[in-house]
Amino acid sequence: MSSHLANERTFLAWVRTAVSVAGLAVTFASLAPTHLPAVFWASSSYSWAVALGVFTVGVSRYHTIKEVLNRPKDAINQKFGRRGITFTIVSFGAFLVLCSVFYIDFMYSAVN
């Protein structure tokens, strides 16, 4: 029982992360300056895509773990996929690099 509850808590953490990234998308959309609107809309769109991806990974992991927990102990192997976690790490890394570049460019153009 405790494993199933832990799985549900983990699913809720994935949902919470997806909602946080969606919040970043809304923030980017509301902060779009007049001289670089395409950059901020692209950031917002990318944030929405990452949020949707994180939510999809969370749902997939939840169902995978739920299916594994319902198997008999002798039928469980240790390899049932980590592709979703890799997707999340790579997409967040790319997102942070993208945001840093845009922020530096925005601050540089604001000073000049």
C-alpha positions as a LaTeX table, in Angstrom:
\begin{tabular}{lrrr}
\hline
Residue & $x$ (\AA) & $y$ (\AA) & $z$ (\AA) \\
\hline
Met1 & 0.00 & 0.00 & 0.00 \\
Ser2 & 2.77 & 2.46 & 0.88 \\
Ser3 & 4.39 & 1.95 & $-2.54$ \\
His4 & 1.15 & 2.84 & $-4.31$ \\
Leu5 & 0.77 & 5.97 & $-2.18$ \\
Ala6 & 4.39 & 6.94 & $-2.91$ \\
Asn7 & 3.66 & 6.50 & $-6.61$ \\
Glu8 & 0.69 & 8.86 & $-6.32$ \\
Arg9 & 2.77 & 11.44 & $-4.42$ \\
Thr10 & 5.40 & 11.26 & $-7.13$ \\
Phe11 & 2.72 & 11.75 & $-9.78$ \\
Leu12 & 1.52 & 14.84 & $-7.93$ \\
Ala13 & 5.11 & 16.15 & $-7.92$ \\
Trp14 & 5.24 & 15.73 & $-11.71$ \\
Val15 & 1.96 & 17.63 & $-12.03$ \\
Arg16 & 3.22 & 20.37 & $-9.71$ \\
Thr17 & 6.38 & 20.71 & $-11.82$ \\
Ala18 & 4.33 & 20.92 & $-15.04$ \\
Val19 & 2.15 & 23.65 & $-13.51$ \\
Ser20 & 5.27 & 25.59 & $-12.45$ \\
Val21 & 6.69 & 25.45 & $-15.97$ \\
Ala22 & 3.31 & 26.55 & $-17.35$ \\
Gly23 & 3.54 & 29.49 & $-14.96$ \\
Leu24 & 6.84 & 30.40 & $-16.58$ \\
Ala25 & 5.10 & 30.33 & $-19.96$ \\
Val26 & 2.51 & 32.80 & $-18.73$ \\
Thr27 & 5.24 & 35.00 & $-17.25$ \\
Phe28 & 7.17 & 35.06 & $-20.54$ \\
Ala29 & 4.01 & 35.97 & $-22.42$ \\
Ser30 & 3.24 & 38.84 & $-20.05$ \\
Leu31 & 6.80 & 40.24 & $-20.08$ \\
Ala32 & 7.17 & 40.46 & $-23.86$ \\
Pro33 & 8.95 & 43.74 & $-24.68$ \\
Thr34 & 8.13 & 45.73 & $-27.77$ \\
His35 & 11.54 & 45.31 & $-29.45$ \\
Leu36 & 11.85 & 41.50 & $-29.07$ \\
Pro37 & 8.32 & 40.05 & $-28.93$ \\
Ala38 & 9.15 & 36.98 & $-31.03$ \\
Val39 & 11.86 & 35.88 & $-28.60$ \\
Phe40 & 9.56 & 36.00 & $-25.62$ \\
Trp41 & 6.69 & 34.33 & $-27.48$ \\
Ala42 & 9.09 & 31.59 & $-28.57$ \\
Ser43 & 10.17 & 31.19 & $-24.93$ \\
Ser44 & 6.55 & 31.03 & $-23.88$ \\
Ser45 & 5.74 & 28.42 & $-26.53$ \\
Tyr46 & 8.77 & 26.37 & $-25.54$ \\
Ser47 & 7.70 & 26.56 & $-21.89$ \\
Trp48 & 4.24 & 25.28 & $-22.78$ \\
Ala49 & 5.80 & 22.41 & $-24.74$ \\
Val50 & 8.06 & 21.51 & $-21.81$ \\
Ala51 & 5.11 & 21.69 & $-19.39$ \\
Leu52 & 3.08 & 19.37 & $-21.61$ \\
Gly53 & 6.07 & 17.04 & $-21.94$ \\
Val54 & 6.62 & 16.95 & $-18.16$ \\
Phe55 & 2.94 & 16.21 & $-17.57$ \\
Thr56 & 3.01 & 13.44 & $-20.19$ \\
Val57 & 6.12 & 11.92 & $-18.62$ \\
Gly58 & 4.47 & 12.07 & $-15.20$ \\
Val59 & 1.35 & 10.27 & $-16.41$ \\
Ser60 & 3.44 & 7.68 & $-18.23$ \\
Arg61 & 5.66 & 7.04 & $-15.19$ \\
Tyr62 & 2.63 & 6.79 & $-12.91$ \\
His63 & 0.99 & 4.13 & $-15.07$ \\
Thr64 & 4.26 & 2.25 & $-15.58$ \\
Ile65 & 5.01 & 2.10 & $-11.85$ \\
Lys66 & 1.41 & 1.22 & $-11.07$ \\
Glu67 & 1.58 & $-1.70$ & $-13.51$ \\
Val68 & 4.92 & $-2.84$ & $-12.05$ \\
Leu69 & 3.58 & $-2.66$ & $-8.47$ \\
Asn70 & 0.65 & $-4.87$ & $-9.43$ \\
Arg71 & 2.92 & $-7.66$ & $-10.73$ \\
Pro72 & 4.00 & $-10.57$ & $-8.57$ \\
Lys73 & 7.44 & $-10.05$ & $-7.01$ \\
Asp74 & 9.12 & $-12.68$ & $-9.15$ \\
Ala75 & 7.85 & $-11.00$ & $-12.37$ \\
Ile76 & 9.43 & $-7.61$ & $-11.61$ \\
Asn77 & 12.67 & $-6.73$ & $-13.35$ \\
Gln78 & 14.77 & $-3.66$ & $-12.66$ \\
Lys79 & 14.52 & $-2.16$ & $-16.14$ \\
Phe80 & 11.27 & $-0.40$ & $-16.88$ \\
Gly81 & 12.43 & 2.80 & $-18.51$ \\
Arg82 & 13.92 & 6.15 & $-17.62$ \\
Arg83 & 13.45 & 7.94 & $-20.96$ \\
Gly84 & 10.97 & 10.41 & $-19.50$ \\
Ile85 & 13.38 & 11.57 & $-16.82$ \\
Thr86 & 16.09 & 12.06 & $-19.46$ \\
Phe87 & 13.63 & 14.12 & $-21.54$ \\
Thr88 & 12.85 & 16.30 & $-18.55$ \\
Ile89 & 16.50 & 16.92 & $-17.67$ \\
Val90 & 17.48 & 17.73 & $-21.26$ \\
Ser91 & 14.47 & 19.99 & $-21.87$ \\
Phe92 & 14.98 & 21.91 & $-18.62$ \\
Gly93 & 18.70 & 22.28 & $-19.39$ \\
Ala94 & 17.95 & 23.64 & $-22.85$ \\
Phe95 & 15.29 & 25.88 & $-21.37$ \\
Leu96 & 17.71 & 27.36 & $-18.82$ \\
Val97 & 20.36 & 27.98 & $-21.48$ \\
Leu98 & 17.74 & 29.59 & $-23.73$ \\
Cys99 & 16.47 & 31.82 & $-20.92$ \\
Ser100 & 20.01 & 32.84 & $-19.96$ \\
Val101 & 20.89 & 33.83 & $-23.51$ \\
Phe102 & 17.68 & 35.82 & $-23.91$ \\
Tyr103 & 18.11 & 37.49 & $-20.55$ \\
Ile104 & 21.70 & 38.52 & $-21.30$ \\
Asp105 & 20.66 & 39.82 & $-24.72$ \\
Phe106 & 17.72 & 41.70 & $-23.20$ \\
Met107 & 19.86 & 43.28 & $-20.48$ \\
Tyr108 & 22.60 & 44.18 & $-22.98$ \\
Ser109 & 20.12 & 45.83 & $-25.34$ \\
Ala110 & 18.48 & 47.69 & $-22.42$ \\
Val111 & 21.84 & 49.17 & $-21.35$ \\
Asn112 & 22.76 & 50.29 & $-24.89$ \\
\hline
\end{tabular}
